[in-house]
C-alpha cells in the first residue's frame, strides 16, 4: 500500500512540482531531485525490491547522471535538468530508461518548437503582467526542459516495469 502511494501519488506530485518550478523560474531546486531519490529509496524498501533490481535502478540513475552532466557541459540542458533526469531514471530503472529518454527528448523538441513559434508573436497584454510568462516569452530565454523530463516520465509511467514491482509489494 505504501509502495503504491509512493509510486502513484508522491512521484507524480514531485514531477509536477519540478515542472512547475522550471516553467516559472527556469530552475529545479536540488531538494526536489533529492526528494525523488529519497522517495525511490523508500519505495525500494517497502516494495521489497531485490538487491539486484535495486542495483539496476541505481545504475540507471548513474548512467542518466553522467549523460545529463555531459549534456549540461555542452550547454544543452541545465544542471537541475541533469539531476532531475537522474532522479527519474532511478525510478524507471534500466528497463524503461531508453523509452524515458526518447519520450523526454521528443517532448522537449515539441516544447522547444512551440516556444520558438510563440516567441515570434507579441505577448498578449493580459499575460504580460506575469513575470514568469514574460521570462518564458523572451527570445533570449532557454527552454524549461524540466517540463519535458517530468512529462516524459508521466507519459511512460503507466506502462513502466516499476508498476509490476509496486503491485507485487
N, C-alpha and C positions, 0 to 999 in steps of 0.2 A: 504494500500500500504506500509506504514512504517512497519507495523507488519510483513508482508510477507518478507520485506527486512531484518529485524532483524532475522527472523527465517531461511530464505533460503540463506542469504549471510553472515551476521555477525556471527551467531552461528557456521556454518561450518568453517569459516575463523579462528575464535578463537580456535576451536578444532584442526585445522590443525597446528596452531602456537604452541599450547600446546604440541601436539605430537612431532613436530619437535624439540622443546626445550628439551623435555625429552629425545628424541633419541640422541641429540647432547651433552647434558650436564648432563643428569640424574637429572635434576631439572625442576620444573614447577614454574615459577615465580608467586608469590601471586597476582600480578597485573592481570594476565590472569584469574584467578578464580574470582577476583573481577569484572573484565570486563564482564565475563559471567553472574555473578549475576546482575550487573547493567543493562546489555542488557535485561535480563529477566524482571527486574522491568519496564524498558521502554516498553517492549513488552506488559506486563500486562496492562499498562496504555493505550497505543494506541490501543490495541485489545479490550479494554473494558472488561477485564476479570472480571467476577463477584467476589465479595469478598470471597464467599465460595470456588470457584475454585482456587482463588489466595492462600487462606489458605491451601488448599490441596497440592498445589505446594510447599509452604513453609514447610509444614510438610514432604514432600518427601525429600526436601533438608536437613532438620534437621535429619531425620532418616538416610540418607546417610552420613551425617557428623559424627554422633555417630558411625555408622558401620565402616566408614572409619578410624576414630581415634582408634577404637578398633583393627582393622587390623594393623594400624600403631604401636600401643602399643605392639603388639605381633611380630612386625618386618616383617610383610608380605608385606607391601607397605610403600612408603614414605609419608611424610606429605603433599607434593604437590599433590600426587595422591589422598589422602583423601579429600583434598579441591576441586580438580577437580571433583571427584565423586559427591560431594555435589552440586557443581555449575551446573553440567549437570542434576542432579536429580531435581533441581529447574525447569528446562525447561521441563522435561518429566513428572513430577508430579507422583502421586501415581498410576495412571492408567497404566503407562508404566515402573514403577520403577523396578519391578521384571524381566521383559523382558530385560531391560537395564543391570541389574546386571548379569543376565545369559549370555547375549551376550558378555559383557566385560570379564566375567570370562572365557568363552570358548576361546575367542580371546587371553586373557592373557596366558592361558595354552598353546595355539598353539605357541605364541610368545616365551614363556619360553622353550618349547621343541625345537623350531627352533634354538634359541640361544645356548642351550646346545649342540646340534648337530654341529652347525657351529664352536663353540669354541673348538671342538675336532680336527679340521683341521687347518693346518698352514694358516696364513693370507697371501693372495696374495700380492706380492711386490707393485703392483700398488695401493692397498688400504692402505698399511702400512704408507703412507705419510699423512694420515688424522688422526688427534688426536682423533676425536670422534669415528672413526672406530676402532682404537686401543683400546680405552676405552671400547667400546661395545664388543670387541673380548676377552678381558681379562676374564679369568675364575673366578677371584675374584669379578668381577663386578656384579651388580644386574641386574634386568630386568627393562627397561624403561616402566613401566606399564601404564604410561600416554598414550602411543601409543594405548594400548588395550582399555583404557577408552574412548578415542576420537573415535576410530574405532567403538566401540560398539554403541556409540551414533549415529554415521553416518549410521550404518547399520540399526538401527531401526527407525531412523527419518522419512523415507518415509512412515512408517506405524503408526506413533505415533498420539495420540489423539490431540497433540498440533497443528497439521496441520488443524484439523477441527476448532479449535479456531482461527487460523490465517485466514482461509478462511471466517469466519464469520465477521471478522473485516472490 
